[in-house]
Amino acid sequence: MTGAGEGAAPGLRGDLGLGLHRDAVLPTYARPDVTIVRGEACRAWDDAGRAYLDFGGGIAVVALGHCHPAVTAAAHAQLDALWHASNLYWTEPMLRLAGLLSARLGGAQAFFCNSGTEANEAALKVARKATGRPRIVALEGGFHGRTMGALSATGQPAKWVGFGPLLPGVAFARPNDVESLRAAASPGDDLALIILEPILGEGGVVPLEEGFVRTAAAIAAEAGALLCADEVQTGLGRTGTFFACEQLGVEPDLVTLAKGLANGLPIGALLVREGKAPAIGPGDHGSTFGGNPVACAAACAVVEAIDGELLANVVARGDQLAAGLRDLPGVREVRGRGLLAGAVLDRPAAPVVDACRDRGLLVLTAGADVLRLLPPLVVAEAEVEEALAIIGAALA
Ligand SMILES: *Cc1c(COP(=O)(O)O)cnc(C)c1O
């Protein structure tokens, strides 16, 4: 552990004294020596006053940029009215958000929770209860979260080590391998759910092919099982459409959302298409904080801001980013869609992330050799150029 104040502007970190408490945090993350204190649009500042261009977006969370005025105003207004009432009662922000999301997904019904992993837990439970069956098919390399059910459906064995036994009844198929999918799904008579990310995010920014996703939908429909699109990372306009699935020609029975939904306040949602879970009723699932009024008020402002103009910016800036990345030394391949971009490098990605941060740019990895970029959807042309120049310098 580094001590307080090391490398900081004189006084700042020492005055806050925060460095002293790093040992009081369970070390589940390997954090660099950076404490973020402020954000505005696509920029964030640390406690030493250094500015960063934020192309991690808090891991695809800060969809509209830090402290977006409309979202901030909505959250402020709700803070002054009501913080919490519990799910024993209706609240206006929760109802408004359900209506907005339902309108985006053909009359779907929403269950609100607090994170992506919780949204996927809800999907697993709804699928089992709705079908009366146990089995789940997920993808190798997929990521659905860290709680026991979502972890069991996460196709990354390294994340399981030390946490077994996992949920029984989960089989994995290879992404974009239809034969492997058919094998994992059979026999269909005990299949409850196929869950997949339209673009595997944590698993390396791997887009699923339209034919593969259509086959998954057909297998689920034939078997009487449900198809869930985990759009926790790809949803809310990130790929250029409200849901990434819109570009894949399928209508999943279940959709999970979280990351960008409230621009940084904790929230998750499971959307259930009309008539797909008639067995679900009072008492079947719940969450004390789920549908929190402040988070829902912020989320309403986010959903209302995702319009044609914003989506056009996602597509234009995404094309600009991908084209620029392809021209950089050390970039072997660029994958993704819109503002979910993965640059496959000819070297390990983690040192490149550090080198970018030293030059004032926050970026992410997705696996050992993939640099992952998830800027706010409002990112400007000049900011993309600036990021490309820094990544180029870091790779040179
Ligand atoms: C981040 C992520 C999750 C987990 O969300 P949390 O909010 O961290 O629980 C689940 N699925 C996908 C696709 C994700 O990217």
The ligand as an SDF file (V2000), in Angstrom:
LIG
                    3D

 15 15  0  0  0  0  0  0  0  0999 V2000
  -21.2620   -5.1720  -15.7090 C   0  0  0  0  0  0  0  0  0  0  0  0
  -22.1020   -6.2820  -16.2370 C   0  0  0  0  0  0  0  0  0  0  0  0
  -22.9040   -7.0630  -15.3800 C   0  0  0  0  0  0  0  0  0  0  0  0
  -22.8650   -6.8960  -13.8890 C   0  0  0  0  0  0  0  0  0  0  0  0
  -23.3760   -5.6700  -13.4840 O   0  0  0  0  0  0  0  0  0  0  0  0
  -23.1170   -5.1570  -11.9720 P   0  0  0  0  0  0  0  0  0  0  0  0
  -23.8890   -3.8780  -11.9220 O   0  0  0  0  0  0  0  0  0  0  0  0
  -21.6420   -4.9900  -11.8150 O   0  0  0  0  0  0  0  0  0  0  0  0
  -23.6480   -6.1780  -11.0670 O   0  0  0  0  0  0  0  0  0  0  0  0
  -23.7150   -8.0190  -15.9470 C   0  0  0  0  0  0  0  0  0  0  0  0
  -23.7480   -8.2140  -17.2760 N   0  0  0  0  0  0  0  0  0  0  0  0
  -23.0010   -7.4910  -18.1240 C   0  0  0  0  0  0  0  0  0  0  0  0
  -23.1070   -7.7300  -19.5930 C   0  0  0  0  0  0  0  0  0  0  0  0
  -22.1400   -6.5100  -17.6320 C   0  0  0  0  0  0  0  0  0  0  0  0
  -21.3720   -5.8130  -18.4870 O   0  0  0  0  0  0  0  0  0  0  0  0
  1  2  1  0
  2  3  1  0
  2 14  2  0
  3  4  1  0
  3 10  2  0
  4  5  1  0
  5  6  1  0
  6  7  2  0
  6  8  1  0
  6  9  1  0
 10 11  1  0
 11 12  2  0
 12 13  1  0
 12 14  1  0
 14 15  1  0
M  END
$$$$
